[in-house]
């Protein structure tokens, strides 16, 4: 697939790196030659210096023949215009990064479609949605629903007291047929497990199951659900504003923000929210504002390190659920090994949406979740696909992927070695990062 990306900032660079690992034909456009030089030297992609709103620059990048054009510069107006221009030149599908929630409202979407923008990505909104999910299900690290919850992929950390700690995977599947352990994150390594792998305390399991067995999974992992009402947020970012708007009156929020002008803006934008001018890195400030009574603490500053450390402080104060925004990809693995509940990364969330568009022509039917070093994809099985030619055990899947579950006739079911996959099934595949392109030979 030929993909052109406009914007070599944080999101654009990360998406380009991920896609280049998947053996895609990537061209990256930016006006900053220094940003392009770093990527050009280290990744399998082409770079072009130029403006994303220049017809000549777009033509030089090969937009006329591209399957997907992604505009992720820091300026949403530039992104929308670039997509419109790319579409007029022949790009099959376009996607623009935006920062304005009004653009996401359904009745306004026709405007963008008429102007050649097929899809919109709002990373802060995606992050806010992720946080709402984490608050509703306080015991999980990740929660990924397919087909209105018929199938669910749960990321959960095993406690020392978990009944499955020390159990071999084949023992679990023999006694519990309702769970497919699709991946295991163990310290700094993610593996696609086999039957003789042992489940260890502090492993993060990515388990595929059905809704009726979620509570049973929680018990097996030694977890309990904590009801959340009072929430303290460090940092009045756009994510914080969008989170409060999404959550409505379900929670009682307190935001601690160190910038006085930003506090004034938050007072005008966030209804029924206590806004405090102060430094949440200071334990005395946290205690004065009621950290001891908080059910959840969310760190949303620009500093990944600050967010991680302050969440650890909140844990020491007795907060049951902590959520940290960690935009530094290199720190995610370390943060997951610490006593922090949920990690949110806008680049990974935006990448998930891009990959979703890449694997399916219909944006609304595909689902995709990008983790730090693994991917979860839902793929529709095409006619005469290789995956339909034999039982799963005879497909000779590579060791960096597994088929976890499928949807057939509106019903979700887990997959085992004796499963026969059929044309039209929607299949859940879990693979290590960089292995997604291998899936194509099985499903196309």
C-alpha positions as CSV (number, residue, x, y, z in Angstrom):
1,X,0.0,0.0,0.0
2,X,1.3,3.5,-0.9
3,X,0.9,5.9,2.0
4,X,1.8,9.6,2.1
5,X,2.1,11.3,5.5
6,X,2.2,15.1,5.9
7,X,3.8,16.3,9.1
8,X,6.9,14.9,10.8
9,X,5.9,15.9,14.3
10,X,5.4,13.4,17.2
11,X,2.3,11.8,15.7
12,X,3.4,11.8,12.1
13,X,6.9,10.5,12.9
14,X,5.5,7.7,15.1
15,X,2.9,6.6,12.5
16,X,5.6,6.6,9.8
17,X,7.9,4.5,11.9
18,X,5.2,1.9,12.6
19,X,4.1,1.7,9.0
20,X,7.6,1.4,7.7
21,X,8.0,-1.7,9.9
22,X,5.0,-3.2,8.1
23,X,6.7,-3.1,4.7
24,X,4.4,-0.3,3.4
25,X,5.5,2.2,0.8
26,X,5.8,5.3,2.9
27,X,6.6,8.9,1.9
28,X,6.8,11.6,4.6
29,X,6.5,15.3,3.8
30,X,7.6,18.2,6.1
31,X,9.1,21.6,5.9
32,X,11.7,20.8,8.5
33,X,14.7,19.1,6.9
34,X,16.3,18.2,10.2
35,X,13.3,16.1,11.3
36,X,13.2,14.3,7.9
37,X,16.9,13.6,8.0
38,X,16.7,11.6,11.2
39,X,13.8,9.5,9.9
40,X,15.4,9.1,6.5
41,X,18.6,7.6,8.0
42,X,17.0,5.1,10.3
43,X,13.7,3.9,8.8
44,X,12.5,2.2,5.6
45,X,10.7,5.2,4.1
46,X,11.1,8.2,1.7
47,X,11.1,11.8,2.8
48,X,10.3,15.0,0.8
49,X,10.9,18.5,2.1
50,X,8.0,20.7,1.2
51,X,4.7,22.2,2.3
52,X,1.7,19.8,2.6
53,X,-0.4,22.6,1.1
54,X,1.8,22.8,-2.0
55,X,0.5,21.1,-5.1
56,X,4.0,20.6,-6.4
57,X,5.2,19.1,-3.1
58,X,2.2,16.7,-3.1
59,X,2.8,15.6,-6.7
60,X,6.5,15.1,-5.9
61,X,5.5,12.8,-3.1
62,X,3.3,10.7,-5.4
63,X,-0.1,11.7,-3.9
64,X,-1.8,11.0,-7.3
65,X,-1.2,7.3,-6.8
66,X,-1.4,6.9,-3.0
67,X,-3.9,4.7,-1.3
68,X,-3.9,6.6,2.0
69,X,-3.0,10.3,2.6
70,X,-2.5,11.2,6.3
71,X,-2.2,14.9,7.4
72,X,-1.0,15.2,11.0
73,X,0.7,18.6,11.2
74,X,0.2,20.6,14.4
75,X,-2.3,22.9,12.5
76,X,-5.7,21.4,11.8
77,X,-6.5,23.9,9.1
78,X,-3.4,22.9,7.2
79,X,-4.4,19.3,7.6
80,X,-7.9,19.7,6.2
81,X,-6.7,21.8,3.3
82,X,-3.9,19.3,2.5
83,X,-6.4,16.4,2.5
84,X,-8.7,18.3,0.2
85,X,-5.8,19.0,-2.2
86,X,-4.6,15.4,-2.0
87,X,-8.1,14.1,-2.8
88,X,-8.4,16.3,-5.8
89,X,-5.0,14.9,-7.1
90,X,-6.2,11.3,-6.8
91,X,-5.6,10.0,-3.3
92,X,-8.0,7.2,-2.6
93,X,-8.5,7.9,1.1
94,X,-7.6,10.9,3.3
95,X,-7.4,11.5,7.0
96,X,-6.8,14.7,8.9
97,X,-5.7,15.3,12.5
98,X,-7.9,17.9,14.2
99,X,-8.0,19.7,17.6
100,X,-11.6,20.9,17.5
101,X,-14.4,18.7,18.9
102,X,-17.0,20.5,16.9
103,X,-15.5,18.9,13.8
104,X,-16.4,15.5,15.2
105,X,-20.1,16.1,15.5
106,X,-22.0,13.9,13.1
107,X,-24.0,16.7,11.5
108,X,-20.8,18.5,10.6
109,X,-19.1,15.6,9.0
110,X,-20.7,16.0,5.6
111,X,-18.8,19.3,5.2
112,X,-15.5,17.4,5.4
113,X,-16.6,14.6,3.1
114,X,-17.6,17.2,0.5
115,X,-14.1,18.7,0.8
116,X,-12.3,15.5,0.3
117,X,-11.6,14.5,3.9
118,X,-12.7,10.9,4.5
119,X,-11.8,10.6,8.2
120,X,-10.8,12.7,11.2
121,X,-8.4,11.9,14.0
122,X,-8.6,13.9,17.3
123,X,-5.9,12.4,19.5
124,X,-7.0,14.2,22.7
125,X,-10.6,13.0,22.2
126,X,-9.3,9.4,21.8
127,X,-7.2,9.8,25.0
128,X,-10.3,11.0,26.9
129,X,-12.3,8.1,25.7
130,X,-9.6,5.7,26.8
131,X,-9.6,7.3,30.3
132,X,-13.3,7.1,30.6
133,X,-13.1,3.3,29.8
134,X,-10.3,2.9,32.4
135,X,-12.5,4.7,35.1
136,X,-15.5,2.5,34.3
137,X,-13.4,-0.7,34.6
138,X,-10.9,0.1,37.2
139,X,-9.2,-3.3,37.4
140,X,-8.0,-3.5,33.7
141,X,-5.0,-2.0,31.9
142,X,-6.7,-2.1,28.5
143,X,-10.3,-2.8,27.3
144,X,-11.1,-3.4,23.7
145,X,-14.7,-4.2,22.5
146,X,-15.7,-5.7,19.2
147,X,-19.2,-5.9,17.8
148,X,-21.0,-4.2,20.7
149,X,-19.2,-6.2,23.2
150,X,-19.7,-9.7,21.8
151,X,-15.9,-10.1,22.0
152,X,-13.6,-8.3,24.4
153,X,-9.8,-8.1,24.7
154,X,-8.7,-7.3,28.2
155,X,-5.3,-6.2,29.3
156,X,-4.9,-7.2,33.0
157,X,-1.9,-7.5,35.4
158,X,-1.8,-10.7,37.5
159,X,-1.5,-10.2,41.2
160,X,0.6,-12.4,43.5
161,X,-2.6,-13.8,45.0
162,X,-4.1,-14.7,41.6
163,X,-5.3,-18.3,41.3
164,X,-3.7,-18.6,37.9
165,X,-0.2,-17.4,39.0
166,X,2.2,-20.2,38.4
167,X,-0.2,-22.1,36.1
168,X,0.9,-23.3,32.7
169,X,-1.2,-21.9,29.9
170,X,-2.4,-25.3,28.7
171,X,-3.7,-26.0,32.3
172,X,-5.7,-22.8,32.2
173,X,-7.3,-23.6,28.8
174,X,-8.1,-27.1,29.9
175,X,-10.1,-25.9,33.0
176,X,-11.4,-22.6,31.5
177,X,-12.5,-22.8,27.9
178,X,-13.7,-19.2,27.9
179,X,-10.4,-17.4,27.8
180,X,-7.7,-17.1,25.0
181,X,-4.5,-15.7,26.4
182,X,-3.4,-13.9,23.2
183,X,-0.2,-12.1,24.5
184,X,1.8,-11.7,27.6
185,X,3.8,-8.6,28.5
186,X,6.6,-9.7,30.9
187,X,8.8,-6.8,32.0
188,X,10.3,-5.4,28.8
189,X,9.2,-8.3,26.5
190,X,5.9,-9.2,24.8
191,X,5.4,-12.7,23.7
192,X,2.7,-14.7,21.8
193,X,2.4,-17.6,24.3
194,X,2.2,-21.3,23.7
195,X,0.7,-24.0,25.9
196,X,3.8,-24.7,27.9
197,X,4.3,-21.0,28.9
198,X,3.8,-20.3,32.6
199,X,1.7,-17.4,33.9
200,X,3.8,-15.4,36.4
201,X,2.9,-12.8,39.0
202,X,3.1,-9.2,37.5
203,X,2.6,-10.5,34.0
204,X,0.3,-8.3,31.9
205,X,-2.1,-10.7,30.1
206,X,-4.0,-9.8,27.0
207,X,-7.0,-12.1,27.2
208,X,-9.8,-12.5,24.6
209,X,-13.1,-13.5,26.0
210,X,-16.9,-12.9,25.8
211,X,-18.8,-10.5,28.0
212,X,-20.4,-13.1,30.2
213,X,-17.0,-14.4,31.4
214,X,-15.4,-11.0,32.2
215,X,-16.2,-11.2,36.0
216,X,-14.7,-14.7,36.1
217,X,-11.5,-13.5,34.5
218,X,-11.3,-10.7,37.1
219,X,-11.5,-13.2,39.9
220,X,-8.9,-15.5,38.3
221,X,-6.4,-12.6,38.1
222,X,-6.9,-11.7,41.8
223,X,-8.6,-8.4,40.9
224,X,-11.5,-6.5,42.4
225,X,-13.6,-3.7,41.0
226,X,-13.4,-0.3,42.8
227,X,-16.3,2.1,42.4
228,X,-14.9,5.5,41.4
229,X,-16.6,8.9,42.2
230,X,-13.9,11.4,43.3
231,X,-11.1,12.1,40.8
232,X,-8.1,14.4,41.0
233,X,-6.4,15.5,37.8
234,X,-2.9,16.9,37.5
235,X,-2.7,19.2,34.5
236,X,-5.5,21.1,32.8
237,X,-4.7,19.9,29.3
238,X,-7.1,19.5,26.4
239,X,-7.4,15.9,27.3
240,X,-8.6,17.0,30.8
241,X,-11.2,19.3,29.3
242,X,-12.5,16.7,26.9
243,X,-12.6,14.1,29.6
244,X,-14.8,16.2,31.8
245,X,-17.1,16.9,28.9
246,X,-17.4,13.2,28.1
247,X,-17.9,12.1,31.7
248,X,-20.7,14.5,32.4
249,X,-21.9,14.5,36.0
250,X,-20.9,10.9,36.8
251,X,-17.7,11.9,38.7
252,X,-16.6,14.8,40.9
253,X,-13.4,16.3,39.4
254,X,-10.7,18.4,40.9
255,X,-8.0,19.8,38.5
256,X,-4.7,21.1,39.8
257,X,-3.0,23.4,37.3
258,X,0.2,25.3,37.8
259,X,-0.5,28.0,35.2
260,X,-2.8,30.8,36.5
261,X,-4.1,31.9,33.1
262,X,-4.9,28.3,32.2
263,X,-6.8,28.0,35.5
264,X,-9.0,30.9,34.5
265,X,-9.7,29.3,31.1
266,X,-10.6,26.0,32.8
267,X,-13.1,27.8,35.1
268,X,-14.9,28.9,32.0
269,X,-14.8,25.6,30.2
270,X,-15.3,23.0,32.9
271,X,-18.7,23.0,34.6
272,X,-19.0,21.6,38.2
273,X,-15.3,21.1,38.5
274,X,-13.0,22.4,41.3
275,X,-10.0,24.2,39.7
276,X,-7.0,24.7,41.9
277,X,-3.9,26.8,41.1
278,X,-1.0,24.8,42.5
279,X,1.7,22.3,41.8
280,X,0.5,18.7,42.1
281,X,4.1,17.5,42.4
282,X,4.0,18.8,45.9
283,X,2.7,16.2,48.3
284,X,1.4,18.9,50.7
285,X,-0.7,20.4,47.8
286,X,-2.1,16.9,47.1
287,X,-3.0,16.4,50.7
288,X,-4.6,19.9,51.1
289,X,-6.8,19.2,48.0
290,X,-8.0,15.8,49.3
291,X,-5.8,13.1,47.7
292,X,-6.5,10.8,50.7
293,X,-10.2,10.8,49.7
294,X,-9.7,10.5,45.9
295,X,-10.8,7.3,44.2
296,X,-8.6,8.0,41.1
297,X,-5.7,10.2,40.2
298,X,-5.0,11.2,36.5
299,X,-1.7,12.8,35.5
300,X,-1.9,14.7,32.2
301,X,1.0,17.1,32.1
302,X,3.4,17.5,29.2
303,X,6.1,15.5,31.1
304,X,5.9,11.7,31.0
305,X,8.4,11.4,33.9
306,X,6.4,13.8,36.0
307,X,3.2,11.9,35.3
308,X,4.7,8.6,36.2
309,X,6.3,9.8,39.5
310,X,3.2,11.6,40.6
311,X,1.0,8.6,40.0
312,X,3.4,6.6,42.2
313,X,3.0,9.3,44.9
314,X,-0.8,9.0,44.6
315,X,-0.6,5.3,45.0
316,X,1.5,5.7,48.2
317,X,-1.3,8.0,49.4
318,X,-3.8,5.1,49.0
319,X,-5.4,6.0,45.7
320,X,-6.7,2.8,44.1
321,X,-6.7,3.8,40.4
322,X,-4.0,5.9,38.8
323,X,-3.8,6.9,35.1
324,X,-0.7,8.4,33.5
325,X,-0.3,10.1,30.1
326,X,3.1,8.8,28.9
327,X,3.9,10.2,25.5
328,X,7.6,9.0,25.6
329,X,7.3,5.6,24.0
330,X,10.6,4.5,25.5
331,X,9.1,5.0,29.0
332,X,5.9,3.0,28.5
333,X,7.5,-0.4,29.2
334,X,9.1,0.9,32.4
335,X,5.9,2.6,33.5
336,X,3.9,-0.7,33.0
337,X,6.3,-2.5,35.4
338,X,5.6,0.0,38.1
339,X,2.5,0.2,40.2
340,X,0.6,2.4,37.8
341,X,-2.8,1.3,36.6
342,X,-3.3,2.6,33.0
343,X,-1.0,4.2,30.5
344,X,-2.4,6.6,27.9
345,X,-0.4,7.5,24.8
346,X,-2.0,9.8,22.1
347,X,0.5,8.6,19.4
348,X,-0.5,4.9,19.9
349,X,-4.2,5.8,19.9
350,X,-3.8,7.9,16.7
351,X,-1.8,5.0,15.2
352,X,-4.6,2.6,16.0
353,X,-7.0,4.7,13.9
354,X,-4.5,4.8,11.0
355,X,-3.9,1.1,11.0
356,X,-7.7,0.6,11.2
357,X,-8.1,2.5,7.9
358,X,-5.2,0.6,6.4
359,X,-6.5,-2.9,7.0
360,X,-10.1,-2.2,5.8
361,X,-11.6,-0.2,3.0
362,X,-14.6,0.5,5.2
363,X,-13.4,2.6,8.1
364,X,-16.5,1.7,10.2
365,X,-16.1,-2.1,10.0
366,X,-12.5,-2.5,11.0
367,X,-11.1,-2.3,14.6
368,X,-7.5,-1.9,15.6
369,X,-5.7,-1.4,18.9
370,X,-1.9,-0.5,18.9
371,X,-0.1,-1.4,22.1
372,X,3.5,-0.4,22.8
373,X,4.9,-3.5,21.1
374,X,1.9,-5.5,19.9
375,X,-1.2,-5.0,17.8
376,X,-4.8,-6.3,18.0
377,X,-6.7,-6.3,14.7
378,X,-10.2,-7.4,13.6
379,X,-10.1,-8.5,10.0
380,X,-12.9,-9.7,7.7
381,X,-12.0,-13.0,5.9
382,X,-12.2,-12.5,2.2
383,X,-13.4,-15.1,-0.3
384,X,-10.9,-17.9,-1.0
385,X,-8.5,-16.6,1.7
386,X,-5.7,-19.0,2.8
387,X,-7.0,-18.9,6.3
388,X,-10.1,-20.8,5.2
389,X,-8.2,-23.7,3.6
390,X,-7.4,-25.7,6.8
391,X,-8.0,-25.9,10.5
392,X,-6.2,-23.3,12.6
393,X,-3.7,-25.8,13.9
394,X,-2.7,-26.7,10.3
395,X,-2.3,-23.0,9.1
396,X,1.4,-22.9,10.2
397,X,1.0,-19.4,11.7
398,X,4.3,-17.7,12.5
399,X,5.2,-17.4,16.2
400,X,4.6,-13.7,16.3
401,X,0.8,-13.9,15.8
402,X,-2.2,-15.8,17.0
403,X,-5.9,-16.0,16.0
404,X,-7.8,-15.3,19.2
405,X,-11.5,-15.2,18.3
406,X,-14.1,-14.7,15.6
407,X,-17.6,-13.3,14.9
408,X,-19.9,-15.5,12.9
409,X,-23.6,-14.9,12.3
410,X,-23.6,-12.2,15.0
411,X,-22.2,-14.5,17.7
412,X,-18.7,-14.3,19.2
413,X,-16.6,-17.4,19.8
414,X,-13.1,-18.2,20.8
415,X,-10.7,-19.9,18.4
416,X,-8.7,-23.1,19.1
417,X,-6.6,-25.4,17.0
418,X,-9.7,-27.3,15.7
419,X,-11.5,-24.2,14.6
420,X,-12.3,-23.9,10.8
421,X,-12.4,-20.2,9.8
422,X,-14.9,-19.4,7.0
423,X,-15.4,-16.6,4.4
424,X,-17.2,-13.6,6.0
425,X,-16.0,-14.3,9.5
426,X,-14.6,-11.3,11.4
427,X,-11.4,-12.6,13.0
428,X,-9.5,-11.2,16.0
429,X,-5.7,-11.4,15.4
430,X,-3.1,-10.5,18.0
431,X,0.5,-10.0,16.7
432,X,3.8,-8.5,17.8
433,X,4.6,-5.1,16.4
434,X,6.0,-5.3,12.9
435,X,4.1,-8.5,12.1
436,X,0.9,-7.1,10.8
437,X,1.9,-7.2,7.1
438,X,2.3,-11.0,7.5
439,X,-1.4,-11.3,8.1
440,X,-2.2,-10.3,4.6
441,X,-1.1,-13.6,3.1
442,X,-3.6,-15.5,5.3
443,X,-6.6,-13.2,4.9
444,X,-6.5,-11.7,1.4
